[in-house]
Amino acid sequence: KAGVTQTPRYLIKTRGQQVTLSCSPISGHRSVSWYQQTPGQGLQFLFEYFSETQRNKGNFPGRFSGRQFSNSRSEMNVSTLELGDSALYLCASSWDSNYGYTFGSGTRLTVV
Amino acid sequence: GDSVTQMEGPVTLSEEAFLTINCTYTATGYPSLFWYVQYPGEGLQLLLKATKADDKGSNKGFEATYRKETTSFHLEKGSVQVSDSAVYFCALRKGSSNTGKLIFGQGTTLQVKP
């Protein structure tokens, strides 16, 4: 079966712009989580959605937001981009949070 | 707060050597524990997991035992291959339901030389 699909794979944006990243979970998975991965901070939890509702949120500024659609697909948005937002953004899905999470290959965002 | 600590890398081994990557955690309650592996340019792959004390997770020759008394979940493999070269992440998930939040260690890079 298809895995977790993230688009685009690579993205270059200018400081001050906004960006939207997309994640299509494995069919049937209802929970979608987002993580930011950087060399300095490692893997940090952004937020989790379950059945279109945000269930958990990490310690990121309000510039980072997300949503989940009725088909479980999820998007995350970052507004007013800063150089420090350059990172690999990973999406993970699961049928339920009590099960293991499957990660996508990520979107590499570079802010210049 | 909850946290995961992994041994510093990189770990460099010769093919067929024994591997141990140490992982300890701090958490209240009874978290679930995971090992993930990340190959260059890819996302994370679940390697193994354990959900309660004394559980042993295993997959592809890798093993880890959930030790509550030492709050540890060390990863081991009896004979590594060059193809095992990757970054390994230890992670925990709080034991309570309704949370998919994983807390990761900083990752340990493994380099296996032929």
Backbone of each chain as ProteinMPNN parsed JSONL, in Angstrom:
{"seq_chain_A": "KAGVTQTPRYLIKTRGQQVTLSCSPISGHRSVSWYQQTPGQGLQFLFEYFSETQRNKGNFPGRFSGRQFSNSRSEMNVSTLELGDSALYLCASSWDSNYGYTFGSGTRLTVV", "coords_chain_A": {"N_chain_A": [[0.841, -1.184, 0.0], [0.324, 2.355, -0.461], [2.649, 4.679, 0.953], [3.2, 7.309, 3.368], [2.77, 10.375, 1.906], [4.49, 13.253, 1.06], [4.385, 16.54, -0.126], [5.69, 19.594, -1.474], [8.856, 17.931, -2.273], [11.126, 19.462, -2.093], [11.754, 22.893, -1.356], [12.208, 26.302, -1.878], [12.173, 29.362, -0.348], [11.659, 32.881, 0.187], [12.681, 35.029, 2.804], [10.101, 36.238, 4.902], [8.033, 35.48, 3.257], [5.213, 33.177, 2.875], [4.427, 29.69, 3.372], [3.032, 26.588, 2.308], [2.741, 23.266, 3.191], [2.138, 19.89, 2.252], [0.542, 16.831, 3.217], [-0.225, 13.515, 2.666], [-1.749, 10.971, 4.279], [-1.35, 7.438, 5.047], [-3.814, 5.363, 3.667], [-6.776, 5.181, 5.549], [-5.592, 5.872, 7.903], [-6.033, 7.962, 10.667], [-4.777, 9.759, 12.297], [-2.509, 12.416, 12.16], [0.698, 13.702, 12.392], [3.075, 16.361, 12.733], [6.516, 17.205, 12.358], [9.479, 19.083, 12.979], [12.729, 19.012, 11.743], [15.982, 19.807, 12.488], [19.537, 20.383, 12.314], [20.527, 21.512, 14.671], [18.481, 21.523, 16.67], [17.329, 19.073, 16.474], [14.709, 16.627, 16.262], [11.589, 17.992, 16.517], [8.37, 18.218, 17.86], [5.552, 19.458, 16.198], [2.642, 19.655, 15.764], [-0.413, 17.717, 16.187], [-3.028, 16.125, 14.468], [-6.268, 14.747, 14.609], [-8.922, 13.192, 13.21], [-9.724, 15.647, 11.993], [-9.376, 17.49, 14.017], [-7.238, 19.479, 16.017], [-5.147, 17.896, 18.203], [-2.918, 17.924, 19.788], [-0.274, 20.213, 20.515], [2.902, 21.553, 19.833], [5.712, 23.501, 21.093], [5.811, 25.94, 19.376], [5.868, 29.079, 17.601], [2.943, 31.112, 16.799], [3.05, 31.46, 14.075], [3.245, 29.093, 12.849], [0.992, 26.822, 11.656], [-1.705, 24.492, 11.167], [-3.865, 22.117, 9.491], [-6.445, 19.655, 9.09], [-8.092, 17.694, 6.733], [-11.299, 16.271, 5.744], [-10.707, 13.897, 4.495], [-8.51, 13.05, 5.783], [-6.116, 14.04, 4.849], [-3.476, 16.389, 5.364], [-2.362, 19.715, 5.966], [0.324, 21.972, 6.541], [1.122, 25.279, 7.487], [3.358, 27.949, 7.245], [3.835, 31.164, 8.163], [5.223, 34.41, 7.371], [8.056, 33.819, 6.942], [11.166, 32.893, 8.437], [14.776, 32.875, 8.523], [15.596, 30.868, 10.225], [13.645, 28.974, 9.998], [14.312, 27.189, 8.149], [14.49, 23.854, 7.393], [13.962, 20.276, 7.67], [10.797, 19.115, 7.197], [8.716, 16.84, 8.608], [6.099, 14.54, 8.196], [3.857, 12.359, 9.84], [1.848, 9.446, 10.058], [-0.869, 7.567, 11.556], [-3.061, 4.872, 12.389], [-4.196, 5.056, 14.832], [-3.203, 6.81, 17.766], [-2.143, 5.01, 19.547], [-0.796, 3.163, 18.138], [2.11, 2.428, 16.115], [3.831, 5.043, 14.35], [4.002, 6.007, 10.944], [6.351, 7.503, 8.917], [6.665, 10.109, 6.458], [8.798, 11.041, 3.651], [9.508, 13.619, 3.913], [9.616, 17.259, 3.614], [11.945, 19.403, 2.367], [12.673, 22.487, 3.402], [14.015, 25.524, 2.49], [14.941, 28.659, 3.516], [15.703, 31.747, 2.246]], "CA_chain_A": [[0.0, 0.0, 0.0], [1.094, 3.574, -0.547], [3.08, 5.202, 2.228], [2.862, 8.699, 3.63], [3.285, 11.189, 0.809], [4.633, 14.667, 1.358], [4.719, 17.38, -1.264], [6.738, 19.126, -2.387], [10.035, 17.379, -1.597], [12.058, 20.566, -1.842], [11.115, 24.192, -1.473], [13.047, 27.451, -1.52], [11.348, 30.546, -0.163], [12.349, 34.089, 0.642], [12.286, 35.513, 4.132], [8.891, 37.052, 4.883], [6.959, 34.809, 2.523], [4.569, 32.095, 3.594], [4.542, 28.424, 2.66], [2.1, 25.518, 2.689], [3.247, 21.921, 2.934], [1.038, 18.944, 2.208], [0.813, 15.46, 3.661], [-1.289, 12.535, 2.458], [-1.421, 9.824, 5.129], [-1.717, 6.114, 4.577], [-5.26, 5.208, 3.641], [-7.334, 4.637, 6.777], [-4.972, 6.491, 9.075], [-6.782, 9.139, 11.084], [-3.921, 10.672, 13.051], [-1.385, 12.968, 11.41], [1.554, 14.565, 13.198], [4.12, 17.087, 12.007], [7.757, 17.429, 13.096], [10.539, 19.864, 12.352], [14.049, 18.434, 12.015], [17.121, 20.661, 12.193], [20.778, 19.857, 12.924], [20.755, 22.045, 16.009], [17.413, 21.204, 17.622], [16.871, 17.701, 16.295], [13.313, 16.434, 15.878], [10.675, 18.65, 17.439], [6.952, 18.037, 17.567], [4.825, 20.685, 15.869], [1.236, 19.437, 16.163], [-1.058, 16.475, 15.791], [-4.442, 16.205, 14.134], [-7.006, 13.492, 14.643], [-10.296, 13.435, 12.743], [-9.874, 17.072, 11.653], [-9.211, 18.326, 15.203], [-5.89, 19.517, 16.568], [-5.209, 17.227, 19.486], [-1.735, 18.316, 20.552], [0.508, 21.263, 19.873], [4.233, 21.743, 20.406], [6.069, 24.861, 21.482], [6.198, 26.74, 18.228], [5.074, 30.316, 17.535], [1.689, 31.056, 16.058], [3.276, 31.484, 12.623], [3.103, 27.704, 12.401], [-0.379, 26.365, 11.818], [-2.014, 23.327, 10.356], [-5.26, 21.689, 9.466], [-6.661, 18.325, 8.534], [-9.333, 17.636, 5.966], [-12.148, 15.112, 6.049], [-10.096, 12.681, 3.951], [-7.327, 12.901, 6.632], [-4.969, 14.79, 4.34], [-3.164, 17.495, 6.251], [-1.465, 20.767, 5.495], [0.838, 22.904, 7.536], [1.419, 26.576, 6.922], [4.265, 28.8, 8.014], [3.743, 32.53, 7.642], [6.335, 35.315, 7.669], [9.193, 32.912, 7.092], [12.448, 33.372, 8.948], [15.872, 32.007, 8.109], [15.633, 29.742, 11.154], [12.608, 27.989, 9.664], [14.904, 26.222, 7.225], [14.482, 22.57, 8.093], [13.218, 19.179, 7.062], [9.51, 18.975, 7.871], [8.268, 15.461, 8.475], [4.727, 14.203, 8.536], [3.721, 10.958, 10.23], [0.443, 9.075, 10.229], [-1.157, 6.34, 12.266], [-4.492, 4.588, 12.499], [-4.541, 5.627, 16.139], [-1.933, 7.163, 18.403], [-1.608, 3.887, 20.302], [-0.025, 2.351, 17.217], [3.314, 3.08, 15.62], [3.657, 6.063, 13.331], [4.751, 5.873, 9.696], [6.787, 8.824, 8.482], [6.947, 10.404, 5.065], [10.194, 11.374, 3.352], [9.749, 14.987, 4.337], [9.783, 18.41, 2.722], [13.123, 20.182, 2.746], [12.404, 23.909, 3.202], [15.157, 26.425, 2.632], [14.538, 30.063, 3.516], [16.888, 32.564, 1.891]], "C_chain_A": [[0.88, 1.239, 0.0], [1.441, 4.049, 0.852], [2.573, 6.61, 2.436], [3.539, 9.554, 2.558], [3.322, 12.648, 1.194], [5.03, 15.413, 0.093], [4.801, 18.839, -0.851], [7.902, 18.5, -1.607], [11.017, 18.471, -1.218], [11.354, 21.885, -2.127], [12.12, 25.264, -1.07], [12.15, 28.676, -1.477], [12.197, 31.697, 0.349], [11.824, 34.49, 2.006], [11.071, 36.433, 4.014], [7.736, 36.422, 4.134], [6.263, 33.785, 3.424], [4.642, 30.832, 2.742], [3.511, 27.437, 3.191], [2.676, 24.185, 2.258], [2.087, 20.938, 3.047], [1.473, 17.55, 2.612], [-0.416, 14.601, 3.4], [-0.956, 11.291, 3.25], [-1.753, 8.511, 4.436], [-3.237, 5.974, 4.673], [-5.764, 4.543, 4.922], [-6.731, 5.219, 8.044], [-5.684, 7.791, 9.404], [-5.933, 10.186, 11.799], [-2.747, 11.114, 12.186], [-0.615, 13.91, 12.331], [2.61, 15.202, 12.312], [5.306, 17.32, 12.932], [8.695, 18.303, 12.271], [11.88, 19.229, 12.728], [15.136, 19.393, 11.567], [18.363, 20.076, 12.843], [20.958, 20.313, 14.372], [19.747, 21.588, 17.049], [16.904, 19.773, 17.494], [15.424, 17.657, 15.834], [12.411, 17.039, 16.941], [9.25, 18.536, 16.939], [6.296, 19.392, 17.311], [3.37, 20.59, 16.33], [0.74, 18.106, 15.629], [-2.524, 16.737, 15.518], [-5.046, 14.813, 14.145], [-8.445, 13.812, 14.272], [-10.596, 14.923, 12.655], [-9.712, 18.011, 12.846], [-7.757, 18.299, 15.666], [-5.933, 18.95, 17.976], [-4.038, 17.595, 20.386], [-0.979, 19.381, 19.788], [1.831, 21.388, 20.609], [4.488, 23.209, 20.7], [6.638, 25.652, 20.324], [5.327, 27.987, 18.195], [3.845, 30.144, 16.658], [1.844, 31.134, 14.553], [3.118, 30.089, 12.009], [1.669, 27.255, 12.676], [-0.627, 25.172, 10.923], [-3.5, 23.083, 10.307], [-5.319, 20.287, 8.869], [-8.028, 18.309, 7.884], [-10.091, 16.339, 6.264], [-11.566, 13.807, 5.509], [-8.77, 12.375, 4.666], [-6.074, 13.566, 6.075], [-4.748, 16.015, 5.22], [-2.25, 18.496, 5.554], [-0.91, 21.508, 6.695], [1.278, 24.175, 6.821], [2.392, 27.3, 7.855], [4.201, 30.181, 7.381], [4.985, 33.325, 8.064], [7.612, 34.508, 7.944], [10.445, 33.617, 7.587], [13.536, 32.381, 8.515], [15.927, 30.738, 8.962], [14.561, 28.691, 10.906], [13.114, 26.966, 8.657], [15.08, 24.898, 7.952], [13.878, 21.513, 7.187], [11.931, 19.03, 7.868], [8.95, 17.594, 7.553], [6.83, 15.315, 8.944], [4.681, 12.724, 8.877], [2.242, 10.638, 10.427], [0.301, 7.747, 10.946], [-2.662, 6.122, 12.284], [-5.02, 5.172, 13.795], [-3.232, 5.857, 16.885], [-1.346, 6.036, 19.24], [-0.771, 2.949, 19.437], [1.207, 3.126, 16.77], [2.995, 4.065, 14.515], [4.542, 5.774, 12.13], [5.073, 7.271, 9.192], [6.898, 8.907, 6.963], [8.417, 10.768, 4.896], [10.532, 12.82, 3.659], [9.77, 16.004, 3.216], [10.965, 19.213, 3.24], [12.851, 21.639, 2.394], [13.679, 24.702, 3.452], [14.645, 27.849, 2.52], [15.793, 30.914, 3.275], [16.562, 34.052, 2.041]], "O_chain_A": [[2.039, 1.187, 0.41], [0.678, 3.871, 1.802], [1.637, 7.054, 1.771], [4.746, 9.451, 2.343], [2.312, 13.219, 1.607], [5.899, 14.973, -0.659], [4.06, 19.276, 0.029], [7.905, 18.55, -0.377], [11.656, 18.419, -0.167], [10.493, 21.985, -3.001], [12.796, 25.145, -0.048], [11.456, 28.989, -2.444], [13.297, 31.507, 0.869], [10.645, 34.303, 2.309], [11.018, 37.298, 3.14], [6.581, 36.787, 4.351], [6.663, 33.559, 4.566], [4.888, 30.899, 1.537], [3.165, 27.453, 4.373], [3.051, 24.002, 1.101], [1.169, 21.135, 3.844], [2.611, 17.141, 2.383], [-1.515, 14.919, 3.856], [0.021, 10.61, 2.938], [-2.365, 8.493, 3.368], [-3.855, 6.414, 5.642], [-5.265, 3.496, 5.334], [-7.293, 5.077, 9.13], [-5.911, 8.623, 8.526], [-6.318, 11.351, 11.896], [-2.078, 10.293, 11.56], [-1.193, 14.793, 12.964], [2.989, 14.654, 11.277], [5.143, 17.593, 14.121], [8.699, 18.262, 11.04], [12.129, 18.943, 13.9], [15.204, 19.753, 10.392], [18.255, 19.345, 13.828], [21.486, 19.57, 15.198], [20.117, 21.298, 18.186], [16.125, 19.317, 18.331], [14.967, 18.538, 15.106], [12.457, 16.654, 18.11], [8.965, 18.731, 15.757], [6.454, 20.337, 18.083], [2.93, 21.358, 17.185], [1.351, 17.47, 14.771], [-3.181, 17.48, 16.247], [-4.414, 13.836, 13.744], [-9.106, 14.606, 14.941], [-11.602, 15.396, 13.182], [-9.893, 19.219, 12.696], [-7.124, 17.244, 15.706], [-6.656, 19.45, 18.838], [-4.161, 17.578, 21.611], [-1.039, 19.44, 18.56], [1.883, 21.339, 21.838], [3.597, 24.049, 20.574], [7.823, 25.988, 20.31], [4.199, 27.98, 18.687], [3.719, 29.186, 15.895], [0.883, 30.901, 13.82], [2.888, 29.941, 10.809], [1.203, 27.311, 13.813], [0.162, 24.882, 10.024], [-4.286, 23.746, 10.983], [-4.375, 19.812, 8.237], [-8.997, 18.846, 8.422], [-9.587, 15.442, 6.94], [-11.893, 12.73, 6.008], [-7.997, 11.536, 4.204], [-5.063, 13.644, 6.774], [-5.693, 16.6, 5.748], [-1.472, 18.145, 4.667], [-1.572, 21.654, 7.722], [1.749, 24.132, 5.684], [2.259, 27.262, 9.078], [4.483, 30.339, 6.193], [5.694, 32.948, 8.997], [8.156, 34.53, 9.048], [10.743, 34.754, 7.219], [13.261, 31.226, 8.191], [16.267, 29.664, 8.466], [14.569, 27.634, 11.536], [12.425, 25.993, 8.35], [15.735, 24.828, 8.992], [13.363, 21.8, 6.107], [11.975, 18.84, 9.084], [8.741, 17.234, 6.395], [6.415, 15.892, 9.95], [5.391, 11.923, 8.269], [1.48, 11.475, 10.911], [1.211, 6.917, 10.951], [-3.44, 7.074, 12.204], [-6.128, 5.707, 13.857], [-2.253, 5.152, 16.642], [-0.173, 6.093, 19.609], [-0.113, 2.045, 19.952], [1.327, 4.326, 17.017], [1.988, 3.923, 13.822], [5.689, 5.351, 12.278], [4.188, 8.116, 9.056], [7.182, 7.922, 6.282], [9.18, 10.799, 5.861], [11.701, 13.205, 3.666], [9.918, 15.669, 2.041], [10.987, 19.645, 4.392], [12.803, 21.992, 1.215], [14.328, 24.562, 4.489], [13.991, 28.205, 1.54], [16.789, 30.813, 3.992], [17.419, 34.9, 1.792]]}, "seq_chain_B": "GDSVTQMEGPVTLSEEAFLTINCTYTATGYPSLFWYVQYPGEGLQLLLKATKADDKGSNKGFEATYRKETTSFHLEKGSVQVSDSAVYFCALRKGSSNTGKLIFGQGTTLQVKP", "coords_chain_B": {"N_chain_B": [[10.593, 17.989, 32.491], [9.51, 15.478, 30.112], [11.991, 13.467, 28.527], [14.542, 12.216, 26.267], [17.627, 10.604, 26.118], [20.422, 9.949, 24.194], [23.387, 8.071, 23.375], [26.366, 9.775, 22.412], [27.304, 10.312, 19.022], [29.593, 10.133, 16.165], [29.152, 6.561, 15.831], [31.463, 4.235, 14.976], [31.965, 1.256, 13.337], [33.336, -1.931, 12.413], [32.337, -4.157, 9.802], [30.254, -6.856, 10.785], [30.684, -6.514, 13.47], [29.642, -6.135, 16.958], [26.847, -4.258, 17.962], [25.905, -1.622, 20.11], [23.705, 0.86, 21.057], [23.162, 3.269, 23.321], [20.298, 4.279, 25.197], [18.47, 6.314, 27.281], [15.699, 7.354, 29.306], [13.499, 9.915, 30.558], [10.543, 10.128, 32.155], [7.188, 10.454, 33.288], [4.9, 8.047, 34.554], [4.041, 5.359, 32.332], [5.621, 5.138, 29.632], [5.497, 4.417, 26.061], [8.079, 3.004, 24.077], [10.379, 3.572, 21.408], [12.439, 2.752, 18.565], [13.711, 4.432, 15.835], [14.917, 4.607, 12.463], [16.911, 6.477, 10.233], [17.726, 6.876, 6.958], [20.06, 8.389, 4.67], [18.694, 11.3, 3.228], [16.092, 10.493, 3.529], [12.897, 9.864, 5.206], [11.853, 8.933, 8.565], [12.036, 5.566, 9.651], [10.185, 3.135, 11.35], [11.797, 1.034, 13.531], [11.699, -0.728, 15.764], [9.594, -1.435, 18.641], [8.408, -1.058, 22.049], [5.984, -1.524, 24.518], [5.556, -1.867, 27.217], [7.052, -2.479, 30.464], [9.854, -4.674, 30.471], [9.239, -5.728, 28.025], [10.436, -6.916, 24.899], [11.502, -5.529, 21.978], [11.958, -6.365, 18.549], [13.557, -6.596, 15.339], [14.699, -7.164, 12.103], [17.149, -8.192, 13.037], [17.876, -6.408, 14.975], [17.534, -5.536, 18.428], [15.826, -4.495, 21.428], [15.311, -3.933, 24.858], [12.825, -3.011, 27.121], [13.579, -1.464, 29.962], [12.45, -0.727, 32.932], [13.455, -0.298, 35.484], [15.956, 0.789, 35.119], [15.369, 2.804, 33.486], [15.818, 2.554, 30.653], [16.468, 1.781, 27.166], [18.132, 0.272, 25.343], [19.649, -0.171, 22.16], [20.545, -3.03, 20.288], [22.609, -5.086, 18.161], [23.739, -8.077, 16.838], [25.549, -8.468, 14.716], [26.68, -6.216, 12.612], [25.998, -4.716, 9.395], [27.256, -3.117, 6.417], [25.12, -1.858, 5.231], [23.599, -1.068, 7.37], [24.369, 1.395, 8.115], [23.411, 4.502, 9.173], [21.242, 6.992, 10.709], [20.162, 6.666, 13.997], [17.326, 6.89, 16.024], [16.067, 7.189, 19.244], [12.934, 7.119, 20.895], [10.112, 8.303, 22.817], [6.698, 7.825, 23.746], [4.112, 9.246, 25.557], [2.39, 7.406, 28.066], [-0.319, 7.773, 28.363], [-3.482, 7.857, 26.696], [-4.671, 9.306, 23.596], [-2.633, 10.924, 22.592], [-0.314, 11.616, 20.133], [2.175, 12.487, 20.259], [5.57, 12.254, 19.856], [8.621, 12.074, 21.602], [11.866, 12.697, 20.874], [15.233, 11.426, 21.013], [18.524, 12.805, 20.434], [19.619, 11.544, 18.303], [21.802, 9.084, 16.886], [24.565, 8.607, 14.944], [25.491, 5.947, 12.932], [28.23, 4.392, 11.514], [29.279, 1.929, 9.39], [32.003, 0.11, 8.449], [33.43, -1.665, 5.684]], "CA_chain_B": [[9.738, 17.428, 31.465], [9.916, 14.203, 29.524], [13.14, 13.599, 27.639], [15.268, 11.012, 25.849], [19.053, 10.867, 25.945], [21.141, 8.901, 23.478], [24.835, 8.209, 23.367], [26.902, 10.631, 21.371], [27.908, 9.65, 17.885], [29.22, 8.91, 15.45], [29.667, 5.258, 16.222], [32.095, 3.626, 13.804], [32.233, -0.162, 13.562], [33.65, -2.777, 11.263], [31.275, -5.114, 9.47], [30.097, -8.026, 11.646], [30.891, -6.175, 14.879], [28.463, -6.035, 17.804], [26.417, -2.873, 18.125], [25.039, -1.155, 21.195], [23.46, 2.295, 21.137], [22.479, 3.482, 24.597], [19.183, 5.218, 25.257], [17.779, 6.398, 28.563], [14.579, 8.284, 29.215], [12.872, 10.482, 31.751], [9.113, 10.318, 31.895], [6.274, 9.977, 34.315], [4.006, 7.009, 34.064], [4.563, 4.202, 31.604], [5.647, 5.491, 28.209], [5.906, 3.465, 25.028], [9.426, 3.346, 23.601], [10.571, 3.267, 19.99], [13.646, 3.061, 17.821], [13.512, 4.765, 14.436], [16.154, 4.722, 11.689], [16.802, 7.427, 9.117], [18.772, 6.764, 5.949], [20.293, 9.699, 4.046], [17.694, 11.818, 2.307], [14.786, 9.859, 3.71], [12.223, 10.08, 6.482], [12.149, 7.958, 9.605], [11.381, 4.263, 9.57], [10.074, 2.461, 12.641], [12.635, -0.16, 13.59], [11.069, -1.613, 16.729], [8.937, -0.72, 19.722], [8.01, -1.81, 23.243], [4.949, -0.719, 25.15], [5.535, -2.007, 28.665], [8.296, -2.929, 31.076], [10.38, -6.01, 30.17], [8.978, -6.088, 26.632], [11.586, -6.843, 23.996], [11.182, -5.291, 20.578], [13.0, -6.9, 17.669], [13.281, -6.466, 13.915], [15.878, -7.165, 11.227], [18.357, -8.484, 13.797], [18.004, -5.434, 16.055], [16.716, -5.811, 19.609], [15.902, -3.546, 22.537], [14.444, -4.354, 25.961], [12.298, -1.92, 27.944], [14.001, -1.663, 31.351], [11.9, 0.384, 33.717], [14.267, -0.039, 36.668], [17.088, 1.645, 34.74], [14.782, 3.734, 32.482], [16.664, 2.426, 29.472], [15.94, 1.033, 26.003], [19.345, 0.205, 24.526], [19.524, -0.895, 20.902], [21.658, -3.953, 20.067], [22.588, -5.992, 17.013], [24.87, -8.965, 16.996], [26.506, -8.421, 13.612], [26.215, -5.133, 11.744], [26.373, -4.712, 7.987], [27.458, -1.775, 5.854], [23.789, -1.303, 4.939], [23.006, -0.548, 8.607], [24.843, 2.767, 8.305], [22.246, 5.388, 9.191], [21.07, 7.679, 11.995], [19.191, 5.94, 14.817], [16.658, 7.749, 16.989], [15.252, 6.611, 20.3], [11.816, 8.026, 21.138], [9.077, 7.831, 23.722], [5.353, 8.391, 23.677], [3.508, 9.155, 26.867], [1.541, 6.241, 28.193], [-1.749, 8.077, 28.32], [-4.009, 7.8, 25.336], [-4.97, 10.579, 22.955], [-1.501, 11.751, 22.199], [0.606, 11.003, 19.184], [3.431, 13.228, 20.348], [6.794, 11.499, 20.133], [9.772, 12.848, 22.058], [13.018, 12.023, 20.302], [16.605, 11.721, 21.382], [19.207, 13.638, 19.44], [20.065, 10.712, 17.19], [23.165, 8.552, 16.91], [24.991, 8.198, 13.614], [26.259, 4.701, 12.867], [28.987, 4.163, 10.286], [29.83, 0.576, 9.357], [33.017, 0.021, 7.397], [33.625, -3.045, 5.218]], "C_chain_B": [[10.285, 16.11, 30.95], [11.071, 14.41, 28.556], [13.75, 12.24, 27.332], [16.714, 11.399, 25.603], [19.72, 9.675, 25.273], [22.64, 9.142, 23.567], [25.278, 9.063, 22.184], [27.438, 9.784, 20.225], [29.029, 10.497, 17.315], [29.831, 7.658, 16.063], [30.202, 4.599, 14.948], [32.481, 2.191, 14.132], [32.659, -0.84, 12.261], [32.502, -3.743, 11.038], [31.392, -6.346, 10.362], [30.394, -7.746, 13.115], [29.565, -6.115, 15.618], [28.133, -4.559, 18.044], [25.595, -2.69, 19.393], [24.932, 0.354, 21.08], [22.614, 2.517, 22.387], [21.386, 4.535, 24.493], [18.59, 5.162, 26.653], [16.706, 7.461, 28.464], [14.181, 8.794, 30.592], [11.419, 10.737, 31.411], [8.322, 9.837, 33.088], [5.396, 8.892, 33.714], [4.727, 5.912, 33.314], [4.562, 4.491, 30.105], [5.861, 4.276, 27.32], [7.235, 3.941, 24.467], [9.636, 2.82, 22.183], [12.035, 3.496, 19.589], [13.257, 3.294, 16.372], [14.887, 4.859, 13.772], [15.911, 5.657, 10.513], [17.999, 7.256, 8.2], [18.911, 8.108, 5.244], [19.197, 10.08, 3.063], [16.303, 11.236, 2.472], [14.157, 10.26, 5.039], [12.594, 8.996, 7.466], [11.374, 6.673, 9.367], [11.34, 3.648, 10.965], [10.874, 1.169, 12.601], [12.044, -1.181, 14.563], [10.444, -0.779, 17.84], [8.649, -1.658, 20.883], [7.044, -0.937, 24.028], [4.86, -0.897, 26.65], [6.841, -2.615, 29.162], [8.571, -4.397, 30.765], [10.007, -6.505, 28.772], [10.276, -6.0, 25.843], [11.053, -6.616, 22.594], [12.304, -5.843, 19.72], [12.557, -6.786, 16.216], [14.6, -6.426, 13.168], [17.176, -7.4, 11.99], [18.63, -7.51, 14.925], [17.071, -5.824, 17.204], [16.859, -4.683, 20.616], [14.904, -3.998, 23.593], [14.095, -3.155, 26.829], [12.644, -2.23, 29.399], [13.52, -0.501, 32.194], [12.799, 0.72, 34.908], [15.465, 0.849, 36.365], [16.656, 2.708, 33.73], [15.619, 3.745, 31.208], [15.992, 1.592, 28.386], [17.087, 0.948, 24.989], [19.134, -0.654, 23.283], [20.757, -1.774, 20.696], [21.458, -4.718, 18.764], [23.87, -6.802, 17.054], [25.945, -8.825, 15.93], [26.028, -7.377, 12.608], [26.741, -5.3, 10.319], [26.564, -3.272, 7.525], [26.11, -1.094, 5.623], [23.065, -0.798, 6.189], [23.455, 0.882, 8.899], [23.677, 3.734, 8.139], [22.272, 6.159, 10.517], [19.936, 6.987, 12.741], [18.66, 6.874, 15.905], [15.862, 6.908, 17.971], [14.136, 7.611, 20.607], [10.86, 7.423, 22.153], [7.761, 8.515, 23.403], [4.714, 8.187, 25.029], [2.494, 8.03, 26.915], [0.06, 6.533, 28.096], [-2.222, 8.073, 26.873], [-4.209, 9.213, 24.8], [-3.769, 11.487, 22.787], [-0.615, 10.978, 21.239], [1.962, 11.645, 19.254], [4.569, 12.293, 20.716], [7.883, 12.465, 20.575], [11.011, 12.068, 21.668], [14.308, 12.378, 21.032], [17.282, 12.453, 20.239], [19.721, 12.841, 18.257], [21.516, 10.285, 17.339], [23.502, 8.052, 15.511], [25.846, 6.943, 13.708], [26.924, 4.598, 11.502], [29.591, 2.777, 10.37], [30.77, 0.485, 8.174], [33.232, -1.431, 6.995], [34.942, -3.635, 5.704]], "O_chain_B": [[11.384, 15.689, 31.312], [11.122, 15.415, 27.847], [13.512, 11.255, 28.03], [16.992, 12.407, 24.953], [19.597, 8.538, 25.729], [23.097, 10.26, 23.801], [24.659, 9.071, 21.12], [27.957, 8.687, 20.432], [29.394, 11.502, 17.925], [30.875, 7.697, 16.715], [29.474, 4.432, 13.97], [33.226, 1.937, 15.078], [32.368, -0.363, 11.164], [31.784, -4.101, 11.971], [32.492, -6.815, 10.653], [30.358, -8.669, 13.93], [28.5, -6.052, 15.004], [29.013, -3.736, 18.292], [24.712, -3.489, 19.706], [25.945, 1.05, 21.013], [21.494, 2.016, 22.493], [21.528, 5.541, 23.799], [18.249, 4.088, 27.149], [16.792, 8.366, 27.633], [14.481, 8.195, 31.624], [11.11, 11.482, 30.481], [8.738, 8.927, 33.806], [5.187, 8.845, 32.502], [5.871, 5.576, 33.618], [3.621, 4.134, 29.396], [6.345, 3.239, 27.771], [7.487, 5.144, 24.39], [9.131, 1.76, 21.816], [12.753, 4.303, 20.18], [12.571, 2.478, 15.757], [15.887, 5.149, 14.428], [14.853, 5.634, 9.885], [19.143, 7.463, 8.606], [17.96, 8.89, 5.226], [18.82, 9.299, 2.189], [15.43, 11.467, 1.636], [14.788, 10.902, 5.879], [13.531, 8.231, 7.239], [10.219, 6.689, 8.941], [12.345, 3.643, 11.677], [10.653, 0.317, 11.741], [11.906, -2.358, 14.227], [10.718, 0.414, 17.972], [8.643, -2.88, 20.732], [7.272, 0.263, 24.182], [4.147, -0.14, 27.308], [7.622, -3.181, 28.396], [7.674, -5.24, 30.787], [10.42, -7.595, 28.377], [11.107, -5.124, 26.083], [10.256, -7.402, 22.083], [13.47, -5.797, 20.112], [11.371, -6.865, 15.896], [15.522, -5.717, 13.572], [18.211, -6.85, 11.613], [19.513, -7.747, 15.749], [15.983, -6.359, 16.994], [17.881, -3.998, 20.657], [13.786, -4.398, 23.269], [14.969, -2.382, 27.221], [12.076, -3.144, 29.998], [14.11, 0.58, 32.176], [12.899, 1.882, 35.302], [15.94, 1.577, 37.237], [17.494, 3.427, 33.186], [16.066, 4.795, 30.746], [15.078, 0.811, 28.65], [16.993, 1.506, 23.895], [18.523, -1.721, 23.343], [21.884, -1.323, 20.902], [20.337, -4.966, 18.322], [24.954, -6.262, 17.278], [27.125, -9.039, 16.207], [25.091, -7.619, 11.847], [27.771, -5.93, 10.078], [26.091, -2.332, 8.164], [25.985, 0.117, 5.802], [22.018, -0.16, 6.073], [22.961, 1.507, 9.838], [23.037, 3.775, 7.089], [23.184, 6.005, 11.329], [18.87, 6.749, 12.174], [19.418, 7.546, 16.604], [15.089, 6.032, 17.582], [14.367, 8.82, 20.583], [10.8, 6.206, 22.33], [7.719, 9.623, 22.867], [4.763, 7.092, 25.59], [1.824, 7.738, 25.925], [-0.733, 5.645, 27.782], [-1.433, 8.266, 25.948], [-3.939, 10.194, 25.494], [-3.903, 12.71, 22.839], [-0.222, 9.842, 21.501], [2.818, 11.386, 18.408], [4.537, 11.626, 21.751], [8.049, 13.538, 19.996], [11.191, 10.921, 22.077], [14.455, 13.467, 21.588], [16.673, 12.689, 19.195], [20.215, 13.426, 17.293], [22.349, 11.032, 17.853], [22.816, 7.189, 14.964], [26.808, 6.89, 14.473], [26.266, 4.702, 10.467], [30.33, 2.473, 11.306], [30.383, 0.75, 7.036], [33.222, -2.325, 7.842], [35.253, -4.785, 5.398]]}, "name": "protein", "num_of_chains": 2, "seq": "KAGVTQTPRYLIKTRGQQVTLSCSPISGHRSVSWYQQTPGQGLQFLFEYFSETQRNKGNFPGRFSGRQFSNSRSEMNVSTLELGDSALYLCASSWDSNYGYTFGSGTRLTVVGDSVTQMEGPVTLSEEAFLTINCTYTATGYPSLFWYVQYPGEGLQLLLKATKADDKGSNKGFEATYRKETTSFHLEKGSVQVSDSAVYFCALRKGSSNTGKLIFGQGTTLQVKP"}
